[in-house]
Amino acid sequence: MMLGGTMKPAVTPTVENDAPAPAGRLQRLSDGVTEAAKAARKVNKVSSNLTQLNLANMHLHGRDDDMQLLKNKLRAFAKVDSKDDDAIDDDATRRLELVLVAGVSGTGKSALVKRGLEEPAQKKGLAFVGGKFDLNNAGLPLSAFSSAMTSLTQFIMANKNKDKIKEGIKEAMSDKKDIIHLLGIMPGCEDLFTFEGSNLQLGAKNAHHPSIGGKEAVQQLQYSIRRLLKIICSNLKGVVLFIDDLQWSDVGTIELLKSIITDKDIPSLIVVGAYREDEVSDSHPLMLQIKDCEANGVETTTLKIGNLSLSHAKSMVAEALRMEDNEEAVSALATTIYKKTNGNAFFVLVFLRSLYDEELLQYNFGAMKWIWDDDAVNSKLVTENVATILINKLKRFDKPTQMALQVASCLGASFSMSIVALVIGGLSTSETYASTTSLPSSMIEELEDDGLWEEERDSPGRRRFSHDQIQSAAFELIPSETRDSFRGQIGDILMQKLAPEDLEGHLFEVVSLRNCDKASTAGQDRQELASMNLRAGLKASGNAAFDAAVVYYRTGRELLGATAWDDDRATMLQLCSQEANACFLLIDEVLSKDIAIEDKYKAYEIKMLAAQAESNFLESVDIGIEVRKQLGLRTPANKPASMLVILKEFFKTSRLLGKRTPEELASLPKLEDEKIIMGQRMLELLNTASYIAQPTLMPLINFLMLRASIKHGINATSCDAFSGYGVLLIAAFGKFDRARDMARATELLLENPDYGRKLATAAFGCESFIYHWTAPLQGTLTPLLTGFQKGLEIGDIESARVYVCNRSLSSYHCFLTPKILIFYGIQSRRYSSRPLDGVVHELQTNVDVIGKQLKLQTYVTAALVFLVAAKELRGIDNDDIGFEEILTIASESNDVLCRAFTITTQIETCVIFHDMDTALNLLNGAGNVRADTPGMYVSVRFTVLEALVYLKAAQASTSWQVKRKLTKKATKSMKLIRGWLKGGNVNVVHAMHLISAELAVLKGNKSEAEEQFKSAISVASRNGFLQDRGLAHELAGRHYATQGDTYWVRFHLERAEQSFTDWGATAKVEQLRETKRVLLGDD
């Protein structure tokens, strides 16, 4: 054999030749053989490479611009300092951005993301994590997001900031129920929560949240995940979150992604998605949410990936054949393939590989090039499509390998090798495979070498199909007439063989597989499958995946059939009630059955909530009254109540309450009677509905709640009973001290973790309606912020928005000195230096949170009122919206509360700018603001402004009749304020001094006026009402101007200017400077 060089003559053996060779010659001979073997291997390797298609790590032909765009996006996003690659920006915030890659199947969307984002991200030390939906498991709740979070957890556990991240999670997420809830959705994240004190029980992590439902569960889940991501992303260089095949996503995942994308507080995160554009219409949930994101300021970049051009197809074929330097040689072959595939990148490669597999494309060593038969190639391309080629390719494997592919295709795009082996063992009649626990390594390697599946990164025990088309082809191997039963068998095997904790983790997949064969399921198996669907539905509901939950509940009902109400009423009742809870349907079916009211109660509760969600508050009141009647509990009729009836019920309640202290009320026995518990819940819902639909009924509802708590025991509803009674004591009876007792009792009840769902609503009543009457207004800021955050945490968004609106009111009116800030534990940097500037920032944030993140557009206006006023005071244009537009919105939505806030703030703005004529006109058309805001601080502020405007108007009037009429109105308002002062309201002391000063000016009592102005300035300064101090200085200065006392005019106007400067009201400061110039003649 010639290895190289010329051939030498053969050596004839001799005796000398046969003698043992010296050691040196043996070594040289050995070395020669070794070198010859190496050379042979090198030649064989080169030969092998030449005869193999070059399909690994190919260039992405025709995608250079798209790839560069993705790299630029990553470069702009990444938190990597060129001088210090380990730098992390703790205060980083991200701009709202979404990157989408769209195209038909086979165009290379995933490959583009891998090359343009994943590989560069890994080089920069960023976390690239992803998940993928697949057709056979479409709709599995949050499955792709869960996979992505599992990958993120693995990245974190290998990151140097691991301990810092876990410590941050421990501090922020101390509630064990929240952790269990998250792990039920993302079981692969368990390592993030295994810290001292977590004490998670095995299997408990898959439990769902039993305490909430509906939109509250969705909001809580989204908030918890966003909070987790904020902690993680704040301690990493950056995270790229990629979700593939969004066309098959469940609705819950799309809504969750929108929630994440629109949250500015999550730093260093970029969200990327890919979808098949031919399978996503304009009405697809994905498209609707993308439009919503764009409307909320999200910058969306969509890369439309089309098929290759002919020139790029030629380049791809040339690279595959290692003929890049001679593309013209493959031009004919590439053109033929291009015409058949229309330039679809994946299809081009599939056809090329099929030609190679069938030896229609061969490497000729003699000619040193690839050769093919054009006629044979054309014949193949005419008769076969991609699907047929792939299926035929898979059919060439042996039966065990085909079985593995079939099973894997049913399990999903990604699958566990051990579970594939487990299923094959259950399906096989062969003893060899019946006891197997793993697939043969030769089988795994063969499929990997052929590019059919690949190992998942960081998960050696898992594989994924290299392309959706391959998974589809593997699924097509299953005969069409047995596909449903085949999938059902897989589900049965998994249910029988998986350990309980593993079954819980794969519950959705197992139930979905078993449901494929539900038509042939009979007898006890049918009932068992119905129970499994109920179990899956409950888990999906707990994960806030209500669209998937409805499917499980409905399937369960279908399995039980028409006779279920007789055969298995308990399961059927739960299926119907839970489905109604998920979509507000089937309520009437439950209510039409001749069953006990206790069994119908849940459906009635949902019907009340549905009626309130549609603003049918009168209907909700009717339902609640009817349910209590069926429970045998007394309830007033749905009609206006007279004052006599209200007083009678008040005195009855007051006598029963007696002189019990807050501690005694909070120590009452726990309510155990189920019927009374149901009745209390009805009253709780009636309380909300009657406030809007039948206001005079609300006090009677509250009295019933309170008396039931005293007679039968306390539960969560008692929080509303005590706080609501406190509000009534103030608004209707002026009993401030007793109202504070009720607030204190509420706070003591809320210390019980079982009453957590009332933390937002009950505490709101205390802070917004009670405490401001007898405590400094500044003291409500921290509790209102806490209440807002708690509302987000528990999903009570309605309460969260009311909290943030009232905090906006308090922030607007309070100037917090450093001393006050320290006392209330509020960071001084937010309100020091230029307080109104800080208020504008906070108000804008509030508007964004309510309107954009929480999607409560009808509630934006209440917080927007103060933003408009603050901008006017700072001289910032309100191009988007003003007071008049807000009033129009409030009028159209019949939002009397928003109207009251707007009118009051508009009047106050006029007063600050000394536009008393406009203020009077607004006041005359304001209506009964106090009646629309009973007990709230805005009613107090309105009364103060009312008295002040009437007095200023009386001073300006030349008619003694008008002067007398206006003075009478002012003194009536002053009488109310004096009553509040006697009750201990410290927030009106300075205001009463200011109003008394203006009354003295009106009466011509100069000395009295000056003393009252002095007191107003002193108390306003001491109590933190900076703008009122400025207003008092200005009004005092104007008073002295009428006396011709220029010294005191200058003194007060300069201090007014300083006060408004400190407040940040730059537009008002400019006006004061002009006023000073006019009154004093200054240049």
PyMOL commands that set and color helices and strands:
alter all, ss='L'
color gray80, all
select helices_A, chain A and resi 15-18+23-51+64-77+109-123+135-137+143-157+162-172+176-185+187-193+204-206+214-233+246-248+251-261+277-279+285-295+310-320+324-341+345-357+374-383+386-395+399-411+417-427+431-434+441-449+468-476+480-497+500-505+507-515+518-520+523-542+546-560+564-567+569-583+587-591+597-613+617-630+643-657+662-666+674-693+695-712+717-731+736-750+753-773+777-793+797-813+818-824+828-831+835-853+857-874+883-892+896-912+916-924+929-932+937-956+960-982+986-1003+1006-1023+1026-1043+1046-1063+1066-1080
alter helices_A, ss='H'
color red, helices_A
select strands_A, chain A and resi 97-103+127-132+239-244+269-276+299-304+361-364+369-372+414-416+453-456+459-465
alter strands_A, ss='S'
color yellow, strands_A
deselect
rebuild
show_as cartoon
